[in-house]
Amino acid sequence: MSSRITRLAPSPTGALHLGNLRTFLINWALARCDGWRIEMRIEDLDGPRIRPGAAQGVLDTLHWVGIDWDGPVRIQSADLDPYVAAMRDLAQMQLVYPCELSRSEIEAAASAPHGSEGEVCFPPSLRPKDRPERFDDVQTNWRFAVDGRTIVFDDGFAGRVERCPAEQCGDFVVWTRRGQPAYQLAVVVDDARQGVTDVVRGDDLLDSAARQIMLLEALNLRPRPRYTHLPLVVGPDGRRLAKRHGDTRIEYYRSRGATPERLIGLMAFWSGVQPRREPMSLNEFRDGFGLSTLPRGKMTFTQEDDQWLCEA
């Protein structure tokens, strides 16, 4: 096994759907082809959106498909001390400050931001004049003071990426008054703790990479991961696959008789591994997939896809 490490990081806010499966499957295939270690992390800091039993449901679904990982499952909420330590370091450098948020803003901060959906740019003019040097109130909301730099990195699929967080989101939330870290801080701390070298995820999180690189640099965390952002699966309306497009859960298709090979076959068709929808084994997908085969644009889930899965 090489020294490279990736992670699968589902959030237990619901069941695994077709878009999630394609991302996890590609991540798994890249890792298993090149001998990377795969960590499993349950990102369960999303407050009221976390559903009882959803985490185990996701793990069971991945097992059913055949996707595996190495070592025990890490649960974010099981140990908050590393996030508190990171906040103390940021406060000592006066890079964070308390800031009141509405309930909806707190909910948004806890979740992974999907592209620019619902985000409002927070300008530096609203920062307090004096920033505390101590993180001594975990029940208060805190923001990270973004500088004006443009972050540049080479993405494994998107190529050269340039993002300026100051223009896109401004000072973003890193801690919420629930006494828990927000998504951006939690991901950075966990990736460093687990030694993650390769992050493979949907391109709706491309903007987040720049914010996470800022936090990595501020906290002097290593390694800085290689990012590979994949095009999303979308509905007929061009929007990220979600409940509005009907029931696209893997468990729904499983209940209709779809086999893992049929689901993987659809993923292979979407990913350029084969020219038509045909059942495929997990190992055949692994051996046939390469980023060079992956279509550059978004993949649309169609009525034909749905009907084919249910023909089993």
Buried (B, 14 or more C-beta within 10 A) or exposed (E): EEEBBBBBBBBBBBBBBBBBBBBBBBBBBBBBEEEBBBBBBBBBBBBEBBBEEBBEBBBEBBEBBBBEBEEEBBBBEEEBEBBBEBBBBBBEEEBBBBBEBEEEBBBBBBBBBBBEEEBEBBEEEEBEEEBBEEBEEBEBBBBBBBEEBEBEBEBBBBEEBEBBBBEBBBBBBBBBBBEBBBBBBBBBBBBBBBBBBBBBBBBBBBBBBBBBBBBBEBBEBEBBBBBBBBBBBBBEEEBBBBEEBEEBBBBBBBEEEBBBBBBBBBBBBBBBBBEEBEBBBBEBBBEBBEBEEBEEEBBBBEEEBBEBBEEB
